[in-house]
Structure formats: structure tokens, C-alpha cells
Amino acid sequence: MRYLQGLWIVLLMFVATSAWAADVSGKWTGSMVLNAGRTDPANVQLKQNGKVVSGTMGPSDEKQFPLSSGRVDGDMVTIEAKPGPSVLRLTMRLEGTKLSGEVFEDNQEIGTVSLQKASQ
């Protein structure tokens, strides 16, 4: 009997955790502040399937680049795209409807990013 109670508790914890797990799917808008002092717009379209993230990112809705990789690990979201000869990586922390973190170009930190989930 204790075994079944323990099993139910574990199952309920799993269901509750899955229900509260954030889904980053959707449109995100904001800006990248580069170390060189420039601020650029950032527009990201994400689709999450488990821990895998796909989609696009770019400076506008019209100019988007496909993600070459994307992953969610807890509240951390990492996406990569190749808008030119370099790989651009955003490593961000999810806090409610905000994603914020660092921007890397070919593994060199070049600035920060701040995104807000667009209302649907």
C-alpha cells in the first residue's frame, strides 16, 4: 500500500511540474545592446517541443533567419542562427513573459538581449 501511495505522489509531482513548465512558443520582441554601444531590434519566433526549440530570429518580421539549434533547460533558453558567416547565439533566462541574457558571436560575448513575449 505504501508503494502505491509513493507512486501516486511521484506521478502527481510529475504532472504538476509538467503543467507549470513554461512554453516559450510564440513571438518575442525586444532589443540587443551590443558592447560596441549600438542597440539593434530583435524579433524571435519560437516553437517549443519538449526541450527542443525551433523557429527564426532576426531584426524584424521581414528579415528572419532559421534557427540552427535551440534548447530549453529549466528556465534557460539557448538559440543559435547563422545570419551571415558567423554563428549568433542567444543564451537567455526566462522570467515570466521576459527572456534576457547574453549575445555571442562565434563564442565571443558581444552584448546583451532583452525580449518580451508579444501578446497573442
Secondary structure as GFF3:
##gff-version 3
##sequence-region A 1 120
A	DSSP	alpha_helix	2	20	.	.	.	ID=ss1
A	DSSP	beta_strand	26	34	.	.	.	ID=ss2
A	DSSP	beta_strand	39	49	.	.	.	ID=ss3
A	DSSP	beta_strand	52	58	.	.	.	ID=ss4
A	DSSP	beta_strand	65	73	.	.	.	ID=ss5
A	DSSP	beta_strand	76	81	.	.	.	ID=ss6
A	DSSP	beta_strand	88	95	.	.	.	ID=ss7
A	DSSP	beta_strand	98	105	.	.	.	ID=ss8
A	DSSP	beta_strand	108	117	.	.	.	ID=ss9
###
